[in-house]
């Protein structure tokens, strides 16, 4: 499962797991420090902000050449461009600094952070195991080509890594990211890009592609949105990254920037290269 729906809002499961871990950390820190009336909520918030800022800045620095062409996109964190290890280092630095300045805070903060990390790891592990058991490989969902011919994702793979984009013509972020994906399809010839339209017929898809002058290969139709249900996502756009063996390597909910797509493709190549050499 990639997201859950709360009314009209689609919330990423990964974000909910992080929120749950923060609540666990806050609760445990409160219990440990209650005799001295010490809470760690403010420290955890500062750690979170420092982690987000550092992770974003390092990601931008890593992919600066890509961001250079669209500098304002550096501010759009919806592309999911973060470097986790940088965030972890920054959060640890804030925790050490807070503990050094306020010795009574050390024990509640240590126990709270430890409990939060353990809770996050356990929840993430359980979700990962459930997803792996439910989706061992490429979804076996019946799709059709724009010409009306039946097909499946496995028939499109051809032994290459695969990027599967779930989109619709009425979806603004889908339309914004489509030129980025179209350019990548032209450049990344060792990766199969598939564009699975959700809930529309061929006329609507062709009308959008023609109006946008998008020359895309491997455009498929999923009028019943069965693919979205199979991978556990009702949010659009959703992009899935599979290695050459058909195993899911990464996912992205929301609009992809050129930098975030380049980062995902780099991860996909790293995962695929050892298989290619064998």
Backbone torsions as a table, in degrees:
resi	resn	phi	psi	omega
1	UNK	NA	129.7	-178.1
2	UNK	-102.2	-28.9	179.4
3	UNK	-150.2	162.4	174.1
4	UNK	-125.8	150.3	-178.7
5	UNK	-101.2	129.0	171.2
6	UNK	-119.3	94.7	-173.9
7	UNK	64.2	-128.4	-179.3
8	UNK	-83.0	-0.9	-175.0
9	UNK	-101.4	137.6	174.8
10	UNK	-107.1	116.5	-176.7
11	UNK	-107.3	132.8	179.2
12	UNK	-69.0	137.4	179.0
13	UNK	-61.5	-37.1	-179.6
14	UNK	-62.0	-36.6	177.9
15	UNK	-69.3	-38.5	178.4
16	UNK	-66.2	-37.6	177.1
17	UNK	-64.3	-39.7	177.6
18	UNK	-64.5	-42.1	178.1
19	UNK	-62.6	-42.5	178.6
20	UNK	-62.7	-40.4	179.0
21	UNK	-64.7	-38.5	177.5
22	UNK	-65.2	-38.6	177.7
23	UNK	-65.3	-40.4	177.1
24	UNK	-63.0	-45.9	179.7
25	UNK	-60.7	-43.5	179.5
26	UNK	-63.3	-43.0	-179.6
27	UNK	-64.8	-46.1	-179.6
28	UNK	-65.9	-42.6	177.6
29	UNK	-60.2	-38.1	177.9
30	UNK	-65.4	-42.4	-180.0
31	UNK	-64.6	-42.5	-179.0
32	UNK	-68.4	-36.0	-175.4
33	UNK	-100.7	10.3	-172.9
34	UNK	-68.3	-32.0	179.9
35	UNK	-64.6	-33.3	178.1
36	UNK	-97.4	6.1	179.7
37	UNK	54.7	48.8	179.8
38	UNK	-114.1	124.5	175.0
39	UNK	-111.1	156.2	-177.5
40	UNK	-115.4	9.3	-177.1
41	UNK	-58.1	-47.5	-179.8
42	UNK	-63.7	-38.5	179.1
43	UNK	-65.0	-39.7	179.1
44	UNK	-66.2	-38.7	178.1
45	UNK	-64.8	-42.7	177.6
46	UNK	-62.5	-39.6	177.7
47	UNK	-62.9	-40.9	-179.2
48	UNK	-65.3	-45.7	178.9
49	UNK	-62.5	-42.7	179.1
50	UNK	-63.6	-39.6	179.9
51	UNK	-64.5	-45.2	-179.6
52	UNK	-63.6	-43.6	-178.6
53	UNK	-65.4	-47.3	-178.4
54	UNK	-65.6	-42.8	-179.1
55	UNK	-63.4	-37.7	179.2
56	UNK	-70.4	-45.5	-178.2
57	UNK	-62.8	-40.8	179.2
58	UNK	-67.7	-38.7	177.6
59	UNK	-62.8	-44.1	179.0
60	UNK	-62.3	-42.7	178.9
61	UNK	-62.3	-39.0	-178.9
62	UNK	-65.4	-39.5	-175.8
63	UNK	-112.5	32.8	-175.2
64	UNK	-61.1	-37.2	-179.7
65	UNK	-61.0	-31.8	178.0
66	UNK	-77.0	-41.7	179.7
67	UNK	-69.3	-23.5	-175.2
68	UNK	-54.8	-35.3	-177.8
69	UNK	-73.8	-18.4	179.0
70	UNK	-142.8	73.2	-172.2
71	UNK	-59.9	-31.3	-179.5
72	UNK	-66.1	-22.8	-180.0
73	UNK	-68.2	-14.7	175.4
74	UNK	-61.1	-27.9	-177.5
75	UNK	-85.0	-11.8	-176.0
76	UNK	-90.2	91.6	-176.2
77	UNK	-75.6	-3.1	178.8
78	UNK	-66.9	-14.9	178.9
79	UNK	-75.8	-4.7	176.3
80	UNK	72.8	20.3	-177.9
81	UNK	-82.6	92.7	179.3
82	UNK	-137.7	148.8	176.0
83	UNK	-106.9	104.7	-170.8
84	UNK	-56.7	-43.4	-175.8
85	UNK	-63.0	-34.3	178.6
86	UNK	-66.5	-39.1	176.7
87	UNK	-64.3	-39.8	179.3
88	UNK	-64.4	-41.7	178.7
89	UNK	-63.1	-44.8	-179.0
90	UNK	-64.2	-43.8	179.4
91	UNK	-63.0	-40.4	178.5
92	UNK	-64.2	-38.7	178.6
93	UNK	-62.5	-42.9	178.0
94	UNK	-64.0	-41.8	179.4
95	UNK	-62.0	-44.0	179.2
96	UNK	-64.8	-40.7	180.0
97	UNK	-64.5	-44.5	178.4
98	UNK	-63.7	-42.3	179.2
99	UNK	-66.1	-35.2	178.8
100	UNK	-68.9	-38.6	-178.7
101	UNK	-76.2	-31.0	-177.7
102	UNK	-130.2	88.1	-178.2
103	UNK	-52.4	-38.5	179.4
104	UNK	-63.3	-18.2	-179.2
105	UNK	-80.7	-15.5	-170.3
106	UNK	-61.4	-50.5	-175.4
107	UNK	-66.6	-48.7	177.0
108	UNK	-59.0	-39.9	-179.3
109	UNK	-67.4	-41.4	179.5
110	UNK	-62.6	-47.5	-178.9
111	UNK	-67.5	-39.8	-179.7
112	UNK	-65.0	-48.0	-180.0
113	UNK	-63.3	-41.8	178.9
114	UNK	-61.9	-44.4	179.1
115	UNK	-64.0	-40.8	179.3
116	UNK	-63.6	-43.5	179.1
117	UNK	-64.5	-41.3	178.9
118	UNK	-65.3	-40.8	179.0
119	UNK	-64.7	-44.4	179.3
120	UNK	-62.3	-45.0	179.8
121	UNK	-61.3	-41.4	-179.3
122	UNK	-66.9	-46.2	-179.7
123	UNK	-65.2	-42.9	179.5
124	UNK	-63.5	-40.7	179.3
125	UNK	-64.1	-42.9	179.4
126	UNK	-64.3	-45.1	179.3
127	UNK	-62.9	-40.5	178.9
128	UNK	-63.5	-41.3	179.7
129	UNK	-66.2	-40.9	178.8
130	UNK	-65.3	-42.4	179.5
131	UNK	-65.4	-39.7	-179.9
132	UNK	-65.9	-38.6	179.0
133	UNK	-69.6	-34.7	-177.6
134	UNK	-81.2	-30.3	-175.8
135	UNK	-132.0	78.8	-177.0
136	UNK	-67.6	-18.3	-177.6
137	UNK	-164.1	-150.8	179.1
138	UNK	-62.5	133.1	178.8
139	UNK	-60.4	136.7	178.7
140	UNK	-93.8	69.3	-177.8
141	UNK	-106.8	136.0	179.0
142	UNK	-74.5	119.7	178.1
143	UNK	-121.5	169.4	176.3
144	UNK	-132.8	151.6	174.9
145	UNK	-78.7	172.2	177.2
146	UNK	-63.4	-22.6	178.0
147	UNK	-85.2	-1.3	177.6
148	UNK	90.3	9.8	-180.0
149	UNK	-87.0	136.3	-179.8
150	UNK	-71.8	145.8	178.0
151	UNK	-159.9	173.3	175.1
152	UNK	-136.7	164.8	-178.9
153	UNK	-60.5	-38.3	-178.4
154	UNK	-59.2	-31.7	-179.9
155	UNK	-73.5	-17.5	-178.3
156	UNK	-92.7	-17.5	-170.1
157	UNK	-66.3	-49.2	178.7
158	UNK	56.2	36.8	176.0
159	UNK	73.4	12.3	-179.9
160	UNK	-110.5	160.2	167.7
161	UNK	-59.3	153.9	-174.8
162	UNK	-134.1	137.9	172.2
163	UNK	-114.0	120.7	-177.8
164	UNK	-113.3	117.9	-178.7
165	UNK	-107.5	122.8	176.1
166	UNK	-96.1	123.1	-171.8
167	UNK	-147.3	170.7	172.7
168	UNK	-151.4	152.2	-175.0
169	UNK	-70.2	-22.2	-179.0
170	UNK	-85.1	-4.0	-172.3
171	UNK	-93.0	109.5	-177.8
172	UNK	-55.9	-48.1	178.9
173	UNK	-65.3	-28.3	174.7
174	UNK	-62.5	-44.1	-179.1
175	UNK	-67.5	-36.5	-179.2
176	UNK	-68.4	-36.7	-176.6
177	UNK	-85.7	-14.5	-173.6
178	UNK	-60.2	-41.9	177.0
179	UNK	-61.1	-33.2	177.2
180	UNK	-64.9	-44.3	179.4
181	UNK	-69.0	-37.3	178.6
182	UNK	-63.2	-42.5	178.2
183	UNK	-64.8	-39.5	179.1
184	UNK	-65.3	-36.9	178.6
185	UNK	-62.7	-35.8	178.6
186	UNK	-71.5	-34.3	-173.8
187	UNK	-89.0	-38.8	-174.3
188	UNK	-93.4	78.0	-174.8
189	UNK	-72.9	-15.2	179.3
190	UNK	-91.0	5.4	178.3
191	UNK	-123.2	134.3	177.0
192	UNK	-89.4	120.9	176.6
193	UNK	-101.4	130.0	178.5
194	UNK	-124.7	133.4	-178.8
195	UNK	-114.8	103.4	-174.9
196	UNK	-99.0	102.8	179.5
197	UNK	-69.7	135.1	-175.7
198	UNK	-106.5	115.3	168.9
199	UNK	83.1	7.9	-178.0
200	UNK	-121.6	163.6	178.1
201	UNK	-93.9	176.7	-175.5
202	UNK	-64.2	-34.0	-178.8
203	UNK	-63.1	-44.1	179.9
204	UNK	-65.9	-42.6	-179.6
205	UNK	-65.0	-46.0	-179.7
206	UNK	-65.4	-35.9	179.2
207	UNK	-63.4	-43.0	178.9
208	UNK	-67.0	-45.6	-178.6
209	UNK	-62.5	-38.7	179.6
210	UNK	-68.7	-43.4	-179.2
211	UNK	-65.0	-35.1	-179.9
212	UNK	-88.4	0.5	-178.3
213	UNK	52.2	46.4	-179.5
214	UNK	-101.4	116.2	179.6
215	UNK	-97.0	85.3	-175.8
216	UNK	-104.9	140.6	170.4
217	UNK	-97.9	158.3	174.2
218	UNK	62.4	45.2	172.8
219	UNK	-89.0	122.1	-177.6
220	UNK	-119.0	161.1	-179.6
221	UNK	-114.5	135.8	176.3
222	UNK	-132.7	73.6	-171.9
223	UNK	-62.1	-26.7	179.5
224	UNK	-94.1	6.5	-178.0
225	UNK	51.2	35.8	180.0
226	UNK	-68.2	-32.3	-179.2
227	UNK	-66.4	-42.1	177.6
228	UNK	-60.2	-42.4	178.8
229	UNK	-66.6	-37.1	-177.2
230	UNK	-65.9	-35.2	-178.4
231	UNK	-97.2	0.4	174.0
232	UNK	79.3	34.5	179.3
233	UNK	-135.5	126.6	173.5
234	UNK	-105.6	0.6	-177.4
235	UNK	-90.2	144.0	175.0
236	UNK	-124.9	140.3	-5.2
237	UNK	-79.8	153.8	170.7
238	UNK	-126.3	133.9	-179.7
239	UNK	-124.4	131.1	-177.0
240	UNK	-113.7	140.8	-178.1
241	UNK	-121.5	114.3	-178.2
242	UNK	-112.2	142.3	175.9
243	UNK	-81.5	-178.8	-174.3
244	UNK	-65.0	-20.6	178.4
245	UNK	-90.3	2.1	177.9
246	UNK	87.0	12.2	179.1
247	UNK	-91.8	139.6	-179.5
248	UNK	-70.7	121.3	-178.3
249	UNK	-97.7	-41.1	-176.2
250	UNK	-158.7	163.7	176.5
251	UNK	-137.1	159.6	175.7
252	UNK	-145.0	122.0	176.5
253	UNK	-102.7	127.0	-178.8
254	UNK	104.5	-176.6	-174.2
255	UNK	-70.5	133.5	175.2
256	UNK	-92.1	133.1	168.8
257	UNK	-91.9	170.4	177.9
258	UNK	-61.1	-37.2	-179.1
259	UNK	-70.3	-44.9	-179.5
260	UNK	-66.2	-35.7	176.5
261	UNK	-66.8	-42.2	178.5
262	UNK	-60.6	-39.3	178.5
263	UNK	-64.2	-43.7	179.5
264	UNK	-65.3	-41.6	179.7
265	UNK	-66.2	-35.2	177.2
266	UNK	-63.9	-41.4	176.0
267	UNK	-63.3	-39.3	-180.0
268	UNK	-65.4	-41.1	178.1
269	UNK	-65.1	-40.6	179.1
270	UNK	-61.6	-38.9	179.1
271	UNK	-71.9	-31.8	-172.4
272	UNK	-88.6	-34.0	-173.4
273	UNK	-52.7	-46.8	178.9
274	UNK	-59.3	-34.8	178.8
275	UNK	-69.4	-36.0	-178.0
276	UNK	-67.5	-34.5	-175.6
277	UNK	-74.5	-21.3	-174.6
278	UNK	-74.0	NA	NA
